[in-house]
Amino acid sequence: MASPRVAVVGAGVIGLSTALCITETCPSCSVTVLSDQFSPSTTSDVAAGMLIPHTYPDTPIHRQKQWFKETFTYLLAISNSAEAAEAGIHLVSGWQVFKSTPKEELPFWSDVVLGFRPMSEAELQKFPQHRFGQAFTTLKCDCPPYLLWLEKRLKAAGTRMCSRKVANLWELHSEYDVVVNCTGMGAHELVGDKQLFPVRGQVLKVHAPWVKHFIRDGDGLTYIYPGIHRVTLGGTREKGSWSLSPDPGTTRDIFDRCCSLEPSLQGAQDIEVKVGLRPSRQCVRVQREVLSQGGVKLSVVHNYGHGAGGFSVHRGTANEAAHLVAECISALQGSSSRAKL
Amino acid sequence: MRVAIIGAGVIGLSSALCIHEQFHSLLPSLELEVYADHFTPHTTSDGAAGLWQPYLSDHGNLQETLWNKETFDHLLRHLHTPAAKEMGLFLISGYNLFTEPVPDPSWKNIVLGFRNLTPKELELFPGYSYGWFNTALMLEGRSYLPWLTNRLTQRGVKFFHKKVESFQELFSQGVDVVLNCSGMRAGDLQPDPELQPGRGQVIKVLAPWVKHFIITHNLKSGIYNSPYIIPGSEFTVLGGIYQHGNWSEENSAKDHKSIWDSCCRLLPALQKAKIIGEWSGLRPARPSVRLERESIRLGNLQAEVIHNYGHGGFGITIHWGCAMAAARLFGSILQEKRQLSSPPGPRL
């Protein structure tokens, strides 16, 4: 197999970063990204892109930590380079505050982010309704810039981008040797994964350039994430809701909750409302599979189900998926040489 | 009782506000007048980035450390009020970087969350082996000075666009007390060889991805002669020039190159930042702030001057503490003139 043909379905942060990792681990592969949505209309474009991990109940913690660490290290290097502005990657410091002391005072990722420590009494005075807090410095991936930067890197590596809705993975079987499924919420239909469910998130993106810190309530529902040009205010976690229409009552509620954390947001301008469906699962599905149909086989690598934590672990899961693609190709090359004997 | 304030930078305007707040109800005849040849946005205070941070060492000047603390606490109390945005006031965190370990600064317990940098953090800044992280405040002159001006105007304070040539000039017009907040030009009103310019130059850029201040220190070359990056609400300030004795307010190409090259080395992402302006200003530097009364004999009159100048590169940092001290001096003048029956307490 001189030039294995790999199709990556999905062009959100998972699809694009997985495609990029494949070009890096398998330079002889010809990679095509197929998607019905590209930036700025992917779920990733709605997300703030903060590197604060979500904990997946059924993925071993050491694996989640490895994914986060790889992602953090990768992005930290970009943030410290001349490409930082174009890639939309920047450091941001801030506070995670709790109304009551959490069971776990030291999250698994506390030694991956920078400068993690409990907040002092003086710092907590800024949050009169909260009794405990953590201060740290982490990274933010602004979208669309990050996705556009990934697309640029992919095109430079010879990856083709195709606007196409894939209704069935078997459609791709004659044109591609390996199919990588990075369809996020789309996997519900595409591969019939009923363990995948949407968690609806509504956010506001506002102009408030004096806000230089992130603030996150430990309950995960209220957060303020300053990006390059806009501050993302959130949010909601509506399990099972498929609605992509902004709800005005929710907008008011998010704004009020964020203003109670950061009163100066009352002066925020140009409020834009966005909705995304977090492709949620008890564990992220990073897995190889060989599909069979009428004697024909199709090698598939899945990389979806990142829920609320896509940005935090994207590079780590992309690397793992790329290695699974390499395994698929080895297996195909092995069996094709056996077929020749 | 006519009180003239010379100077409309952060020192003049805040001193005027502090005095009016404390004494206007006790002294109905109080009339405040601000005289200046430059008003916002053309004052030295407007050119400063606006970061609250004292120098590394207070040289044993505990009074200045106290004034710094009073200023920080005063501003912190305003942080959650609706006025904060209009004042140009917001929290900001960042890094102070050194090439060797240094003692903790006098202000470590004034700022929030002061700590040493971790090894991983120091890896972000090659060439620096030690440093601090803390949360401080920004008070942007471009917003704060207009806010002070509005408060003063609401209170009936009058403004005069005029260069005052001497204290006598004002006293002969019937002014009773003069507040000398003339910053760099105080020497024109009364010679003061201790007051010297600390020339600075800054480049203003658009770099909205920078969320932290980064201040490097070179203990040999002295304060502000090492690159610094301070992100504001509309643009980011790049600096690192402190030239003692240089009176030039012209931008220097050599200084531009030095600032640009050193800041881009510090933060490579700046290479893509768009330059939107450049400015040079003179920090009114003095071994210590001159904050004291002076009685001047003019014929058979005793004229009172309160000096409040020489705040170097920490005017914004120290301004409110000095304004309060100036107000206390004013109070003692009033007492002596028997204008007040009892000493005024601080206004709540």
HADDOCK unambig.tbl for C-alpha pairs under 7 A between the chains (distance, minus, plus):
assign (segid A and resid 80 and name CA) (segid B and resid 124 and name CA) 6.99 0.50 0.50
assign (segid A and resid 80 and name CA) (segid B and resid 267 and name CA) 6.77 0.50 0.50
assign (segid A and resid 80 and name CA) (segid B and resid 268 and name CA) 6.39 0.50 0.50
assign (segid A and resid 80 and name CA) (segid B and resid 269 and name CA) 6.60 0.50 0.50
assign (segid A and resid 81 and name CA) (segid B and resid 268 and name CA) 5.24 0.50 0.50
assign (segid A and resid 81 and name CA) (segid B and resid 269 and name CA) 5.54 0.50 0.50
assign (segid A and resid 82 and name CA) (segid B and resid 268 and name CA) 4.76 0.50 0.50
assign (segid A and resid 82 and name CA) (segid B and resid 269 and name CA) 4.09 0.50 0.50
assign (segid A and resid 82 and name CA) (segid B and resid 271 and name CA) 6.22 0.50 0.50
assign (segid A and resid 83 and name CA) (segid B and resid 269 and name CA) 6.24 0.50 0.50
assign (segid A and resid 84 and name CA) (segid B and resid 269 and name CA) 5.41 0.50 0.50
assign (segid A and resid 85 and name CA) (segid B and resid 209 and name CA) 6.64 0.50 0.50
assign (segid A and resid 85 and name CA) (segid B and resid 269 and name CA) 6.18 0.50 0.50
assign (segid A and resid 90 and name CA) (segid B and resid 209 and name CA) 5.90 0.50 0.50
assign (segid A and resid 92 and name CA) (segid B and resid 211 and name CA) 6.11 0.50 0.50
assign (segid A and resid 114 and name CA) (segid B and resid 121 and name CA) 6.58 0.50 0.50
assign (segid A and resid 115 and name CA) (segid B and resid 118 and name CA) 6.48 0.50 0.50
assign (segid A and resid 120 and name CA) (segid B and resid 113 and name CA) 6.51 0.50 0.50
assign (segid A and resid 122 and name CA) (segid B and resid 112 and name CA) 6.72 0.50 0.50
assign (segid A and resid 123 and name CA) (segid B and resid 112 and name CA) 6.16 0.50 0.50
assign (segid A and resid 123 and name CA) (segid B and resid 113 and name CA) 6.86 0.50 0.50
assign (segid A and resid 209 and name CA) (segid B and resid 233 and name CA) 5.19 0.50 0.50
assign (segid A and resid 210 and name CA) (segid B and resid 90 and name CA) 6.33 0.50 0.50
assign (segid A and resid 210 and name CA) (segid B and resid 233 and name CA) 4.70 0.50 0.50
assign (segid A and resid 212 and name CA) (segid B and resid 92 and name CA) 6.15 0.50 0.50
assign (segid A and resid 212 and name CA) (segid B and resid 211 and name CA) 5.37 0.50 0.50
assign (segid A and resid 228 and name CA) (segid B and resid 208 and name CA) 5.24 0.50 0.50
assign (segid A and resid 228 and name CA) (segid B and resid 209 and name CA) 4.61 0.50 0.50
assign (segid A and resid 229 and name CA) (segid B and resid 208 and name CA) 6.60 0.50 0.50
assign (segid A and resid 263 and name CA) (segid B and resid 80 and name CA) 5.75 0.50 0.50
assign (segid A and resid 264 and name CA) (segid B and resid 80 and name CA) 6.63 0.50 0.50
assign (segid A and resid 264 and name CA) (segid B and resid 82 and name CA) 6.68 0.50 0.50
assign (segid A and resid 264 and name CA) (segid B and resid 84 and name CA) 7.00 0.50 0.50
assign (segid A and resid 264 and name CA) (segid B and resid 85 and name CA) 6.46 0.50 0.50
